[in-house]
Amino acid sequence: MLKDPVCGMKIDEKSTTILKSDYRNKTYYFCSRGCKKSFDDNPSKYTGESTDEEQSCCC
């Protein structure tokens, strides 16, 4: 099981292959299009590269 970096939901990599993004040579998986969009808009917020704001759930 993988963890959505935006909301923290556990997800199955095999069932969400369409909802993924690659960032800095790593693949991230998402539970919803909303979480994927939030990540794509500001990936550093969800990868620990920025501490400007706390992570928030989008779904």
C-alpha positions as CSV (number, residue, x, y, z in Angstrom):
1,M,0.0,0.0,0.0
2,L,1.1,3.5,-0.8
3,K,0.2,6.8,0.8
4,D,-1.3,9.8,-1.0
5,P,1.1,12.6,-0.2
6,V,-1.7,15.2,-0.2
7,C,-4.3,13.7,2.1
8,G,-2.5,10.7,3.6
9,M,-5.0,8.1,2.3
10,K,-3.7,4.6,1.8
11,I,-4.0,3.5,-1.8
12,D,-3.2,0.5,-4.0
13,E,-0.6,1.4,-6.6
14,K,-2.2,-1.1,-9.1
15,S,-5.7,0.5,-8.9
16,T,-4.6,4.1,-9.4
17,T,-2.1,4.0,-12.2
18,I,-3.9,6.8,-14.0
19,L,-3.7,9.1,-10.9
20,K,0.1,9.5,-10.6
21,S,2.7,12.2,-11.1
22,D,6.4,12.0,-11.5
23,Y,8.5,14.6,-9.6
24,R,12.2,14.6,-9.2
25,N,12.6,11.0,-10.4
26,K,10.0,9.7,-8.0
27,T,6.4,8.6,-8.8
28,Y,3.6,9.8,-6.5
29,Y,0.1,8.2,-6.4
30,F,-3.2,9.8,-5.6
31,C,-6.6,8.8,-4.3
32,S,-8.5,11.5,-6.4
33,R,-8.1,14.0,-9.2
34,G,-8.3,16.8,-6.6
35,C,-5.3,15.5,-4.7
36,K,-3.4,15.0,-7.9
37,K,-4.1,18.6,-9.0
38,S,-3.1,20.0,-5.6
39,F,0.2,18.1,-5.9
40,D,0.8,19.1,-9.5
41,D,0.1,22.8,-8.6
42,N,2.7,22.8,-5.8
43,P,4.7,19.5,-5.5
44,S,7.3,20.9,-3.1
45,K,4.5,21.5,-0.5
46,Y,3.9,17.8,-0.3
47,T,7.4,16.4,-0.7
48,G,8.9,18.1,2.4
49,E,10.8,20.7,0.4
50,S,8.7,23.5,1.7
51,T,7.3,24.2,5.2
52,D,5.2,27.3,4.3
53,E,1.9,25.8,5.2
54,E,0.6,22.6,6.7
55,Q,-0.7,19.9,4.3
56,S,-4.4,20.0,3.9
57,C,-6.9,17.5,2.5
58,C,-8.6,18.3,-0.8
59,C,-11.1,15.5,-1.0
